[in-house]
Every structure is written in structure tokens, then in C-alpha cells.
Amino acid sequence: MNSAFHIPVKKTHQLSSRNVIGRRIREARLKSKPPVSQDDLAGRLAAKGIVLDQTAVSRIERQERYLMDYEVAAIAKCLKVSVAWLHGEK
């Protein structure tokens, strides 16, 4: 194979984490009064048209799943926090 035609491929499996907000989602979920379970969060998201089951929420919190921008916005609304807060800003 001629290296002039080789296109480098991003190796996502080498990344240690796939999102930067998973831990903050868990923190917001557990700090809610009353605390919100992963299944409850999935239900709240479903009510907004975002289909994520409890397993997907768990993978997000473990930083094993990417998030789309619209998912981040919906999660922030469901947990009554800002997108900026999820990203670690005040």
C-alpha cells in the first residue's frame, strides 16, 4: 500500500474516557432532592424525546459513552443544572 494514500484513522478505543461530564451527571443526579435514579433520568429524557435507557446512562457516568450536544442539553434540563456546570464551570 502506498503511504501517500493512507488516511490516518482516529483510534477512539485508546482514549481513557469518552466524555468529560459523566462524573458531573452522576453528582447532579445524586445531589437532587430527592436523588434521581439512572432509570428516572432515562424516563425524564424519554419524556423529552431522548431515548437513553438506564444502561446508557450508566455508561455515560462511567465515561464509556459519547454524548451528543442535544443529549447534554437535555440531561442538564432534566437535572436542573447548566451545561456549563456539567463541564465543570461555575
Secondary structure per residue as TSV (DSSP state, phi and psi in degrees):
chain	resnum	aa	ss	phi	psi
A	1	M	-	360.0	132.3
A	2	N	-	-76.3	124.8
A	3	S	G	-67.2	-17.5
A	4	A	G	-66.0	-21.4
A	5	F	G	-103.9	2.1
A	6	H	-	-78.5	125.3
A	7	I	-	-105.5	121.6
A	8	P	-	-66.1	141.6
A	9	V	-	-111.4	132.7
A	10	K	-	-67.4	125.4
A	11	K	-	-94.2	88.5
A	12	T	G	-70.7	-24.2
A	13	H	G	-69.4	-12.3
A	14	Q	G	-86.4	-12.0
A	15	L	-	-71.4	140.8
A	16	S	S	-74.5	-30.7
A	17	S	-	-143.0	152.8
A	18	R	S	-108.2	2.2
A	19	N	-	-156.3	160.8
A	20	V	S	-107.3	-0.4
A	21	I	S	-114.2	-1.0
A	22	G	H	-55.4	-44.5
A	23	R	H	-65.6	-37.3
A	24	R	H	-69.9	-33.3
A	25	I	H	-62.1	-46.9
A	26	R	H	-60.1	-44.4
A	27	E	H	-59.9	-46.9
A	28	A	H	-64.7	-39.6
A	29	R	H	-62.3	-44.8
A	30	L	H	-78.0	-24.5
A	31	K	H	-84.0	-11.7
A	32	S	S	-62.2	151.2
A	33	K	S	-114.7	108.6
A	34	P	S	-73.7	163.4
A	35	P	-	-56.8	147.5
A	36	V	-	-102.2	125.7
A	37	S	-	-76.2	164.0
A	38	Q	H	-60.0	-39.2
A	39	D	H	-66.5	-40.0
A	40	D	H	-63.2	-41.6
A	41	L	H	-62.5	-42.3
A	42	A	H	-59.9	-40.6
A	43	G	H	-65.2	-42.3
A	44	R	H	-62.7	-40.3
A	45	L	H	-66.4	-40.1
A	46	A	H	-60.7	-37.2
A	47	A	H	-64.1	-22.6
A	48	K	T	-97.0	5.6
A	49	G	T	86.3	11.0
A	50	I	-	-102.4	115.9
A	51	V	-	-93.7	100.5
A	52	L	-	-136.2	124.3
A	53	D	-	-88.2	178.5
A	54	Q	H	-58.9	-37.6
A	55	T	H	-63.2	-40.2
A	56	A	H	-65.7	-41.4
A	57	V	H	-60.9	-42.6
A	58	S	H	-61.3	-43.9
A	59	R	H	-64.9	-35.8
A	60	I	H	-63.8	-47.6
A	61	E	H	-64.6	-29.7
A	62	R	T	-86.0	4.7
A	63	Q	T	61.8	34.3
A	64	E	-	-103.9	-6.4
A	65	R	S	-128.3	136.0
A	66	Y	-	-69.6	157.1
A	67	L	-	-122.0	142.5
A	68	M	-	-84.9	156.3
A	69	D	H	-59.5	-38.4
A	70	Y	H	-68.6	-28.3
A	71	E	H	-69.8	-41.8
A	72	V	H	-60.4	-45.9
A	73	A	H	-61.8	-42.6
A	74	A	H	-67.5	-41.4
A	75	I	H	-62.0	-43.9
A	76	A	H	-58.4	-44.9
A	77	K	H	-63.5	-44.2
A	78	C	H	-62.6	-33.3
A	79	L	H	-97.3	0.9
A	80	K	T	57.5	45.3
A	81	V	-	-130.5	166.9
A	82	S	-	-88.5	157.2
A	83	V	H	-60.2	-39.4
A	84	A	H	-59.8	-42.1
A	85	W	H	-62.3	-42.0
A	86	L	H	-59.8	-30.1
A	87	H	T	-87.3	6.4
A	88	G	T	92.0	5.6
A	89	E	-	-90.4	161.4
A	90	K	-	-88.3	360.0
